[in-house]
Amino acid sequence: MKRTVLVLTGLIAILLAACAPTSLVATNVVPRLISASPPNADGEVLLQGRYFGGGGEGSYVLVGADMNGEGGVEATVATWGTTRITFDPPAQVGPGYVFVVVGGTPSNGLPLDLP
């Protein structure tokens, strides 16, 4: 009798565990670029947006690209936060679009006129 109760208790526990909600981390969030400020007095550009993550591998800022995100040059990032990025524009990159690429996923592009 004790054995039957233990087996049934175990089966009920397994069934309940199978029905429990799981926490799922979204990995398909697209970074969103909201604004790109022209270079300040120190020459840094400020990007503001959402879902920039923490930088890291596969994450970079692309400037001077066309509206489809092709071409352009990677910028040297000064600071990288989840909603703000500052970077030093590469030399001799003129007007074009700026994109934030996070883990290989590009953001929307915004026009940026660099001197």
GUVOTOR-533347 format. One record per residue (C-alpha): residue number from 1; residue in one letter; x, y, z. Coordinates in nm, 4 decimals, always signed. Last residue first. Layout:
% residues N
(nufi NUM,'A',(X,Y,Z))
...
***
This chain:
% residues 115
(nufi 115,'P',(+3.1334,+6.6089,-4.1265))
(nufi 114,'L',(+2.8919,+6.3289,-4.0320))
(nufi 113,'D',(+2.5338,+6.3495,-4.1511))
(nufi 112,'L',(+2.3342,+6.0696,-3.9884))
(nufi 111,'P',(+2.0173,+5.9211,-4.1381))
(nufi 110,'L',(+1.8584,+5.6550,-3.9185))
(nufi 109,'G',(+1.8606,+5.2822,-3.9797))
(nufi 108,'N',(+1.6391,+5.0201,-3.8189))
(nufi 107,'S',(+1.8363,+4.7841,-3.6026))
(nufi 106,'P',(+2.0593,+4.5056,-3.7290))
(nufi 105,'T',(+2.0681,+4.1542,-3.5804))
(nufi 104,'G',(+2.4198,+4.0029,-3.5694))
(nufi 103,'G',(+2.4334,+3.9871,-3.1905))
(nufi 102,'V',(+2.3236,+4.3473,-3.1754))
(nufi 101,'V',(+2.3851,+4.5636,-3.4829))
(nufi 100,'V',(+2.3155,+4.9322,-3.4327))
(nufi 99,'F',(+2.2669,+5.1146,-3.7617))
(nufi 98,'V',(+2.3657,+5.4597,-3.8893))
(nufi 97,'Y',(+2.2700,+5.5877,-4.2330))
(nufi 96,'G',(+2.4695,+5.8032,-4.4681))
(nufi 95,'P',(+2.6561,+6.1297,-4.4764))
(nufi 94,'G',(+3.0330,+6.1293,-4.4729))
(nufi 93,'V',(+3.2835,+5.8881,-4.3296))
(nufi 92,'Q',(+3.6318,+6.0368,-4.3637))
(nufi 91,'A',(+3.7587,+5.9390,-4.0200))
(nufi 90,'P',(+3.5469,+5.6983,-3.8167))
(nufi 89,'P',(+3.2866,+5.8600,-3.5913))
(nufi 88,'D',(+3.3630,+5.8279,-3.2206))
(nufi 87,'F',(+3.0871,+5.6436,-3.0405))
(nufi 86,'T',(+2.8237,+5.6836,-2.7746))
(nufi 85,'I',(+2.5514,+5.4249,-2.7171))
(nufi 84,'R',(+2.2346,+5.4577,-2.5140))
(nufi 83,'T',(+1.9353,+5.2280,-2.4383))
(nufi 82,'T',(+2.0894,+4.8985,-2.3199))
(nufi 81,'G',(+2.4278,+5.0601,-2.2657))
(nufi 80,'W',(+2.7442,+5.0866,-2.4735))
(nufi 79,'T',(+3.0096,+5.3540,-2.4172))
(nufi 78,'A',(+3.3030,+5.4676,-2.6346))
(nufi 77,'V',(+3.2225,+5.2593,-2.9446))
(nufi 76,'T',(+3.4729,+5.2707,-3.2312))
(nufi 75,'A',(+3.2633,+5.2812,-3.5470))
(nufi 74,'E',(+3.2244,+5.0036,-3.8029))
(nufi 73,'V',(+3.2183,+5.1351,-4.1583))
(nufi 72,'G',(+2.9464,+5.1608,-4.4189))
(nufi 71,'G',(+2.8374,+4.9326,-4.6955))
(nufi 70,'E',(+2.4906,+4.7853,-4.6834))
(nufi 69,'G',(+2.2408,+4.8757,-4.4134))
(nufi 68,'N',(+1.9467,+4.9039,-4.6520))
(nufi 67,'M',(+1.9391,+5.2858,-4.6299))
(nufi 66,'D',(+2.3050,+5.3011,-4.7368))
(nufi 65,'A',(+2.5799,+5.2750,-4.4786))
(nufi 64,'G',(+2.7909,+5.5643,-4.3517))
(nufi 63,'V',(+2.7938,+5.4323,-3.9973))
(nufi 62,'L',(+2.7691,+5.0789,-3.8495))
(nufi 61,'V',(+2.7692,+5.0414,-3.4727))
(nufi 60,'Y',(+2.8679,+4.7022,-3.3296))
(nufi 59,'S',(+2.7443,+4.3823,-3.1674))
(nufi 58,'G',(+2.8499,+4.0351,-3.2860))
(nufi 57,'E',(+3.0424,+3.9700,-2.9652))
(nufi 56,'G',(+2.9699,+4.2035,-2.6775))
(nufi 55,'G',(+2.7480,+4.5082,-2.6542))
(nufi 54,'G',(+2.5342,+4.4874,-2.3427))
(nufi 53,'G',(+2.1897,+4.4692,-2.4947))
(nufi 52,'F',(+2.0850,+4.7354,-2.7436))
(nufi 51,'Y',(+1.7159,+4.6583,-2.6902))
(nufi 50,'R',(+1.5928,+5.0166,-2.7113))
(nufi 49,'G',(+1.7000,+5.3482,-2.8563))
(nufi 48,'Q',(+1.9362,+5.6402,-2.8201))
(nufi 47,'L',(+2.2516,+5.7028,-3.0204))
(nufi 46,'L',(+2.4944,+5.9761,-2.9152))
(nufi 45,'V',(+2.7789,+6.0802,-3.1462))
(nufi 44,'E',(+3.1125,+6.1831,-2.9992))
(nufi 43,'G',(+3.3271,+6.4633,-3.1470))
(nufi 42,'D',(+3.4181,+6.6170,-2.8113))
(nufi 41,'A',(+3.2043,+6.9242,-2.8896))
(nufi 40,'N',(+2.9111,+6.6950,-2.9777))
(nufi 39,'P',(+2.8738,+6.4904,-3.2970))
(nufi 38,'P',(+2.5219,+6.4900,-3.4432))
(nufi 37,'S',(+2.2536,+6.3142,-3.2366))
(nufi 36,'A',(+2.1047,+5.9845,-3.3532))
(nufi 35,'S',(+1.7556,+5.9045,-3.2298))
(nufi 34,'I',(+1.5145,+5.6119,-3.1882))
(nufi 33,'L',(+1.7162,+5.3042,-3.2932))
(nufi 32,'R',(+1.5322,+4.9822,-3.2133))
(nufi 31,'P',(+1.7200,+4.6544,-3.1616))
(nufi 30,'V',(+1.5182,+4.3550,-3.2826))
(nufi 29,'V',(+1.4102,+4.1078,-3.0154))
(nufi 28,'N',(+1.4439,+3.7486,-3.1359))
(nufi 27,'T',(+1.6166,+3.6061,-2.8323))
(nufi 26,'A',(+1.3161,+3.6181,-2.6040))
(nufi 25,'V',(+1.3903,+3.4470,-2.2748))
(nufi 24,'L',(+1.1293,+3.1909,-2.1800))
(nufi 23,'S',(+1.0323,+3.1273,-1.8219))
(nufi 22,'T',(+0.8408,+2.8041,-1.7965))
(nufi 21,'P',(+0.4853,+2.7536,-1.6798))
(nufi 20,'A',(+0.4117,+2.4365,-1.4830))
(nufi 19,'C',(+0.2166,+2.1648,-1.6652))
(nufi 18,'A',(+0.5055,+1.9158,-1.6858))
(nufi 17,'A',(+0.5838,+1.9737,-1.3177))
(nufi 16,'L',(+0.2247,+1.8904,-1.2248))
(nufi 15,'L',(+0.2367,+1.5664,-1.4202))
(nufi 14,'I',(+0.5682,+1.4652,-1.2644))
(nufi 13,'A',(+0.4403,+1.5404,-0.9139))
(nufi 12,'I',(+0.1242,+1.3375,-0.9789))
(nufi 11,'L',(+0.3342,+1.0435,-1.0968))
(nufi 10,'G',(+0.5541,+1.0614,-0.7867))
(nufi 9,'T',(+0.2523,+1.0731,-0.5555))
(nufi 8,'L',(+0.1028,+0.7743,-0.7364))
(nufi 7,'V',(+0.4266,+0.5769,-0.6973))
(nufi 6,'L',(+0.4537,+0.6701,-0.3292))
(nufi 5,'V',(+0.0905,+0.5748,-0.2626))
(nufi 4,'T',(+0.1372,+0.2417,-0.4398))
(nufi 3,'R',(+0.4522,+0.1667,-0.2374))
(nufi 2,'K',(+0.2796,+0.2471,+0.0891))
(nufi 1,'M',(+0.0000,+0.0000,+0.0000))
***
